[in-house]
């Protein structure tokens, strides 16, 4: 088991990857597909599941520091 740690942009990317991996796992379990990357065509209207070898429960934790997680709310800051 590992703890994923990211700072700034690395934390944002790490958060997106962890969130997508968990979302993929929940969706595949909810339709009874199990955790099989070959079944990614089932969700054709969205991005396919991430092709990686870990499963969400392989992570012990995720630590995010100084990360811009809500980019929509930061839009005005970026346009100053």
N, CA, C and O atoms as a GROMACS GRO file, in nm:
protein
  320
    1UNK      N    1   0.085  -0.118   0.000
    1UNK     CA    2   0.000   0.000   0.000
    1UNK      C    3   0.088   0.124   0.000
    1UNK      O    4   0.190   0.128   0.069
    2UNK      N    5   0.049   0.224  -0.077
    2UNK     CA    6   0.129   0.346  -0.087
    2UNK      C    7   0.044   0.469  -0.056
    2UNK      O    8  -0.079   0.464  -0.062
    3UNK      N    9   0.112   0.578  -0.024
    3UNK     CA   10   0.048   0.707  -0.009
    3UNK      C   11   0.101   0.794  -0.122
    3UNK      O   12   0.222   0.812  -0.136
    4UNK      N   13   0.011   0.847  -0.202
    4UNK     CA   14   0.047   0.934  -0.313
    4UNK      C   15   0.052   1.077  -0.261
    4UNK      O   16  -0.043   1.123  -0.198
    5UNK      N   17   0.162   1.148  -0.288
    5UNK     CA   18   0.178   1.285  -0.241
    5UNK      C   19   0.211   1.374  -0.361
    5UNK      O   20   0.294   1.338  -0.445
    6UNK      N   21   0.145   1.489  -0.369
    6UNK     CA   22   0.172   1.582  -0.476
    6UNK      C   23   0.166   1.724  -0.426
    6UNK      O   24   0.094   1.755  -0.331
    7UNK      N   25   0.242   1.812  -0.490
    7UNK     CA   26   0.246   1.953  -0.453
    7UNK      C   27   0.217   2.037  -0.576
    7UNK      O   28   0.272   2.011  -0.684
    8UNK      N   29   0.132   2.138  -0.561
    8UNK     CA   30   0.095   2.232  -0.667
    8UNK      C   31   0.033   2.158  -0.786
    8UNK      O   32  -0.065   2.086  -0.768
    9UNK      N   33   0.089   2.174  -0.904
    9UNK     CA   34   0.032   2.109  -1.023
    9UNK      C   35   0.034   1.958  -1.010
    9UNK      O   36  -0.058   1.890  -1.056
   10UNK      N   37   0.137   1.903  -0.947
   10UNK     CA   38   0.145   1.759  -0.925
   10UNK      C   39   0.032   1.709  -0.836
   10UNK      O   40  -0.018   1.598  -0.855
   11UNK      N   41  -0.007   1.790  -0.738
   11UNK     CA   42  -0.118   1.754  -0.650
   11UNK      C   43  -0.250   1.760  -0.726
   11UNK      O   44  -0.337   1.675  -0.706
   12UNK      N   45  -0.263   1.858  -0.813
   12UNK     CA   46  -0.386   1.868  -0.894
   12UNK      C   47  -0.398   1.747  -0.986
   12UNK      O   48  -0.504   1.685  -0.993
   13UNK      N   49  -0.291   1.714  -1.056
   13UNK     CA   50  -0.293   1.599  -1.146
   13UNK      C   51  -0.316   1.470  -1.068
   13UNK      O   52  -0.394   1.385  -1.110
   14UNK      N   53  -0.249   1.455  -0.954
   14UNK     CA   54  -0.269   1.337  -0.870
   14UNK      C   55  -0.413   1.324  -0.825
   14UNK      O   56  -0.468   1.214  -0.825
   15UNK      N   57  -0.474   1.436  -0.786
   15UNK     CA   58  -0.614   1.434  -0.744
   15UNK      C   59  -0.707   1.394  -0.856
   15UNK      O   60  -0.802   1.319  -0.834
   16UNK      N   61  -0.680   1.444  -0.976
   16UNK     CA   62  -0.762   1.408  -1.092
   16UNK      C   63  -0.748   1.259  -1.122
   16UNK      O   64  -0.848   1.191  -1.148
   17UNK      N   65  -0.627   1.207  -1.117
   17UNK     CA   66  -0.604   1.065  -1.146
   17UNK      C   67  -0.673   0.978  -1.042
   17UNK      O   68  -0.740   0.880  -1.077
   18UNK      N   69  -0.658   1.011  -0.914
   18UNK     CA   70  -0.722   0.932  -0.809
   18UNK      C   71  -0.874   0.938  -0.823
   18UNK      O   72  -0.941   0.836  -0.812
   19UNK      N   73  -0.928   1.057  -0.846
   19UNK     CA   74  -1.074   1.071  -0.861
   19UNK      C   75  -1.126   0.990  -0.980
   19UNK      O   76  -1.228   0.923  -0.969
   20UNK      N   77  -1.055   0.997  -1.093
   20UNK     CA   78  -1.100   0.921  -1.211
   20UNK      C   79  -1.090   0.771  -1.186
   20UNK      O   80  -1.178   0.695  -1.227
   21UNK      N   81  -0.984   0.728  -1.119
   21UNK     CA   82  -0.967   0.585  -1.093
   21UNK      C   83  -1.079   0.532  -1.003
   21UNK      O   84  -1.133   0.425  -1.027
   22UNK      N   85  -1.112   0.609  -0.901
   22UNK     CA   86  -1.221   0.568  -0.811
   22UNK      C   87  -1.354   0.570  -0.886
   22UNK      O   88  -1.434   0.478  -0.871
   23UNK      N   89  -1.377   0.674  -0.966
   23UNK     CA   90  -1.501   0.681  -1.045
   23UNK      C   91  -1.513   0.560  -1.138
   23UNK      O   92  -1.619   0.498  -1.147
   24UNK      N   93  -1.405   0.526  -1.208
   24UNK     CA   94  -1.405   0.411  -1.297
   24UNK      C   95  -1.439   0.283  -1.221
   24UNK      O   96  -1.519   0.201  -1.268
   25UNK      N   97  -1.377   0.266  -1.104
   25UNK     CA   98  -1.397   0.146  -1.023
   25UNK      C   99  -1.543   0.136  -0.979
   25UNK      O  100  -1.603   0.029  -0.987
   26UNK      N  101  -1.600   0.248  -0.932
   26UNK     CA  102  -1.740   0.249  -0.888
   26UNK      C  103  -1.833   0.215  -1.004
   26UNK      O  104  -1.925   0.135  -0.988
   27UNK      N  105  -1.809   0.274  -1.120
   27UNK     CA  106  -1.896   0.248  -1.235
   27UNK      C  107  -1.889   0.104  -1.282
   27UNK      O  108  -1.991   0.043  -1.313
   28UNK      N  109  -1.770   0.050  -1.288
   28UNK     CA  110  -1.757  -0.088  -1.334
   28UNK      C  111  -1.819  -0.185  -1.234
   28UNK      O  112  -1.880  -0.284  -1.274
   29UNK      N  113  -1.804  -0.157  -1.106
   29UNK     CA  114  -1.866  -0.243  -1.005
   29UNK      C  115  -2.018  -0.231  -1.011
   29UNK      O  116  -2.089  -0.330  -0.992
   30UNK      N  117  -2.070  -0.110  -1.036
   30UNK     CA  118  -2.215  -0.089  -1.034
   30UNK      C  119  -2.286  -0.161  -1.148
   30UNK      O  120  -2.404  -0.195  -1.136
   31UNK      N  121  -2.218  -0.184  -1.258
   31UNK     CA  122  -2.280  -0.255  -1.369
   31UNK      C  123  -2.235  -0.400  -1.377
   31UNK      O  124  -2.264  -0.470  -1.474
   32UNK      N  125  -2.164  -0.444  -1.274
   32UNK     CA  126  -2.124  -0.584  -1.264
   32UNK      C  127  -2.014  -0.626  -1.359
   32UNK      O  128  -2.003  -0.745  -1.390
   33UNK      N  129  -1.932  -0.531  -1.406
   33UNK     CA  130  -1.825  -0.567  -1.499
   33UNK      C  131  -1.699  -0.615  -1.428
   33UNK      O  132  -1.610  -0.672  -1.491
   34UNK      N  133  -1.691  -0.593  -1.299
   34UNK     CA  134  -1.566  -0.624  -1.230
   34UNK      C  135  -1.462  -0.521  -1.268
   34UNK      O  136  -1.494  -0.420  -1.331
   35UNK      N  137  -1.341  -0.544  -1.232
   35UNK     CA  138  -1.234  -0.448  -1.260
   35UNK      C  139  -1.154  -0.499  -1.379
   35UNK      O  140  -1.046  -0.556  -1.362
   36UNK      N  141  -1.208  -0.479  -1.498
   36UNK     CA  142  -1.145  -0.529  -1.620
   36UNK      C  143  -1.135  -0.416  -1.721
   36UNK      O  144  -1.237  -0.370  -1.772
   37UNK      N  145  -1.015  -0.370  -1.749
   37UNK     CA  146  -0.994  -0.256  -1.837
   37UNK      C  147  -1.046  -0.284  -1.978
   37UNK      O  148  -1.070  -0.190  -2.054
   38UNK      N  149  -1.063  -0.411  -2.016
   38UNK     CA  150  -1.113  -0.445  -2.148
   38UNK      C  151  -1.258  -0.402  -2.167
   38UNK      O  152  -1.306  -0.394  -2.280
   39UNK      N  153  -1.330  -0.376  -2.057
   39UNK     CA  154  -1.470  -0.337  -2.066
   39UNK      C  155  -1.490  -0.187  -2.078
   39UNK      O  156  -1.600  -0.138  -2.053
   40UNK      N  157  -1.387  -0.113  -2.114
   40UNK     CA  158  -1.396   0.033  -2.116
   40UNK      C  159  -1.494   0.084  -2.222
   40UNK      O  160  -1.537   0.199  -2.211
   41UNK      N  161  -1.531   0.006  -2.322
   41UNK     CA  162  -1.625   0.053  -2.423
   41UNK      C  163  -1.766   0.072  -2.367
   41UNK      O  164  -1.849   0.137  -2.431
   42UNK      N  165  -1.793   0.018  -2.250
   42UNK     CA  166  -1.925   0.030  -2.190
   42UNK      C  167  -1.963   0.175  -2.165
   42UNK      O  168  -2.081   0.210  -2.170
   43UNK      N  169  -1.865   0.261  -2.139
   43UNK     CA  170  -1.890   0.402  -2.110
   43UNK      C  171  -1.845   0.486  -2.228
   43UNK      O  172  -1.760   0.575  -2.213
   44UNK      N  173  -1.900   0.460  -2.346
   44UNK     CA  174  -1.852   0.521  -2.469
   44UNK      C  175  -1.874   0.672  -2.475
   44UNK      O  176  -1.807   0.740  -2.552
   45UNK      N  177  -1.966   0.725  -2.395
   45UNK     CA  178  -1.991   0.869  -2.399
   45UNK      C  179  -1.895   0.947  -2.310
   45UNK      O  180  -1.904   1.069  -2.303
   46UNK      N  181  -1.804   0.880  -2.243
   46UNK     CA  182  -1.709   0.946  -2.154
   46UNK      C  183  -1.568   0.894  -2.181
   46UNK      O  184  -1.547   0.803  -2.262
   47UNK      N  185  -1.473   0.954  -2.111
   47UNK     CA  186  -1.336   0.908  -2.122
   47UNK      C  187  -1.327   0.762  -2.078
   47UNK      O  188  -1.395   0.723  -1.983
   48UNK      N  189  -1.246   0.682  -2.145
   48UNK     CA  190  -1.231   0.543  -2.103
   48UNK      C  191  -1.160   0.536  -1.968
   48UNK      O  192  -1.092   0.632  -1.930
   49UNK      N  193  -1.174   0.427  -1.896
   49UNK     CA  194  -1.102   0.412  -1.770
   49UNK      C  195  -0.952   0.426  -1.792
   49UNK      O  196  -0.900   0.392  -1.898
   50UNK      N  197  -0.884   0.475  -1.690
   50UNK     CA  198  -0.739   0.489  -1.698
   50UNK      C  199  -0.675   0.352  -1.709
   50UNK      O  200  -0.709   0.261  -1.633
   51UNK      N  201  -0.584   0.338  -1.801
   51UNK     CA  202  -0.514   0.211  -1.820
   51UNK      C  203  -0.391   0.209  -1.730
   51UNK      O  204  -0.284   0.254  -1.770
   52UNK      N  205  -0.407   0.156  -1.612
   52UNK     CA  206  -0.295   0.144  -1.518
   52UNK      C  207  -0.310   0.014  -1.441
   52UNK      O  208  -0.415  -0.051  -1.448
   53UNK      N  209  -0.208  -0.023  -1.370
   53UNK     CA  210  -0.209  -0.154  -1.305
   53UNK      C  211  -0.256  -0.150  -1.162
   53UNK      O  212  -0.276  -0.255  -1.102
   54UNK      N  213  -0.274  -0.031  -1.103
   54UNK     CA  214  -0.321  -0.028  -0.965
   54UNK      C  215  -0.472  -0.014  -0.960
   54UNK      O  216  -0.536   0.033  -1.054
   55UNK      N  217  -0.527  -0.055  -0.847
   55UNK     CA  218  -0.669  -0.039  -0.821
   55UNK      C  219  -0.684   0.063  -0.708
   55UNK      O  220  -0.590   0.081  -0.630
   56UNK      N  221  -0.799   0.130  -0.697
   56UNK     CA  222  -0.814   0.234  -0.596
   56UNK      C  223  -0.780   0.189  -0.455
   56UNK      O  224  -0.724   0.267  -0.378
   57UNK      N  225  -0.813   0.066  -0.420
   57UNK     CA  226  -0.786   0.020  -0.283
   57UNK      C  227  -0.639  -0.014  -0.260
   57UNK      O  228  -0.602  -0.051  -0.148
   58UNK      N  229  -0.554  -0.004  -0.364
   58UNK     CA  230  -0.410  -0.019  -0.345
   58UNK      C  231  -0.348   0.104  -0.279
   58UNK      O  232  -0.238   0.097  -0.223
   59UNK      N  233  -0.418   0.218  -0.286
   59UNK     CA  234  -0.368   0.341  -0.224
   59UNK      C  235  -0.408   0.345  -0.077
   59UNK      O  236  -0.522   0.320  -0.041
   60UNK      N  237  -0.310   0.378   0.005
   60UNK     CA  238  -0.339   0.394   0.147
   60UNK      C  239  -0.389   0.536   0.173
   60UNK      O  240  -0.464   0.559   0.268
   61UNK      N  241  -0.347   0.631   0.090
   61UNK     CA  242  -0.391   0.768   0.108
   61UNK      C  243  -0.342   0.859  -0.003
   61UNK      O  244  -0.262   0.819  -0.088
   62UNK      N  245  -0.391   0.982  -0.001
   62UNK     CA  246  -0.349   1.083  -0.097
   62UNK      C  247  -0.332   1.214  -0.022
   62UNK      O  248  -0.423   1.259   0.047
   63UNK      N  249  -0.216   1.276  -0.036
   63UNK     CA  250  -0.187   1.403   0.029
   63UNK      C  251  -0.165   1.507  -0.080
   63UNK      O  252  -0.079   1.492  -0.167
   64UNK      N  253  -0.244   1.613  -0.073
   64UNK     CA  254  -0.237   1.720  -0.171
   64UNK      C  255  -0.199   1.850  -0.100
   64UNK      O  256  -0.264   1.890  -0.004
   65UNK      N  257  -0.093   1.914  -0.147
   65UNK     CA  258  -0.052   2.041  -0.086
   65UNK      C  259  -0.044   2.150  -0.193
   65UNK      O  260   0.007   2.127  -0.303
   66UNK      N  261  -0.093   2.267  -0.159
   66UNK     CA  262  -0.086   2.385  -0.247
   66UNK      C  263  -0.139   2.358  -0.387
   66UNK      O  264  -0.077   2.395  -0.487
   67UNK      N  265  -0.254   2.292  -0.395
   67UNK     CA  266  -0.306   2.253  -0.525
   67UNK      C  267  -0.429   2.334  -0.564
   67UNK      O  268  -0.515   2.360  -0.480
   68UNK      N  269  -0.438   2.374  -0.691
   68UNK     CA  270  -0.557   2.442  -0.741
   68UNK      C  271  -0.662   2.339  -0.784
   68UNK      O  272  -0.670   2.306  -0.902
   69UNK      N  273  -0.742   2.288  -0.690
   69UNK     CA  274  -0.838   2.182  -0.723
   69UNK      C  275  -0.965   2.235  -0.788
   69UNK      O  276  -1.027   2.164  -0.867
   70UNK      N  277  -1.005   2.357  -0.757
   70UNK     CA  278  -1.128   2.410  -0.815
   70UNK      C  279  -1.091   2.523  -0.912
   70UNK      O  280  -1.096   2.640  -0.876
   71UNK      N  281  -1.056   2.486  -1.034
   71UNK     CA  282  -1.011   2.583  -1.133
   71UNK      C  283  -1.122   2.676  -1.178
   71UNK      O  284  -1.094   2.790  -1.217
   72UNK      N  285  -1.247   2.632  -1.174
   72UNK     CA  286  -1.358   2.717  -1.215
   72UNK      C  287  -1.370   2.837  -1.122
   72UNK      O  288  -1.389   2.950  -1.167
   73UNK      N  289  -1.359   2.812  -0.992
   73UNK     CA  290  -1.371   2.923  -0.897
   73UNK      C  291  -1.250   3.016  -0.902
   73UNK      O  292  -1.256   3.129  -0.854
   74UNK      N  293  -1.140   2.970  -0.959
   74UNK     CA  294  -1.018   3.052  -0.968
   74UNK      C  295  -1.010   3.129  -1.100
   74UNK      O  296  -0.911   3.199  -1.123
   75UNK      N  297  -1.109   3.117  -1.185
   75UNK     CA  298  -1.107   3.181  -1.316
   75UNK      C  299  -1.077   3.330  -1.308
   75UNK      O  300  -0.996   3.382  -1.385
   76UNK      N  301  -1.142   3.401  -1.215
   76UNK     CA  302  -1.121   3.546  -1.204
   76UNK      C  303  -0.978   3.577  -1.162
   76UNK      O  304  -0.922   3.678  -1.204
   77UNK      N  305  -0.918   3.493  -1.080
   77UNK     CA  306  -0.780   3.514  -1.036
   77UNK      C  307  -0.686   3.502  -1.156
   77UNK      O  308  -0.591   3.580  -1.169
   78UNK      N  309  -0.711   3.406  -1.242
   78UNK     CA  310  -0.624   3.384  -1.357
   78UNK      C  311  -0.633   3.496  -1.460
   78UNK      O  312  -0.538   3.519  -1.534
   79UNK      N  313  -0.746   3.566  -1.464
   79UNK     CA  314  -0.767   3.670  -1.565
   79UNK      C  315  -0.737   3.811  -1.515
   79UNK      O  316  -0.774   3.909  -1.580
   80UNK      N  317  -0.670   3.823  -1.403
   80UNK     CA  318  -0.633   3.955  -1.352
   80UNK      C  319  -0.515   4.009  -1.426
   80UNK      O  320  -0.469   4.119  -1.396
   0.00000   0.00000   0.00000
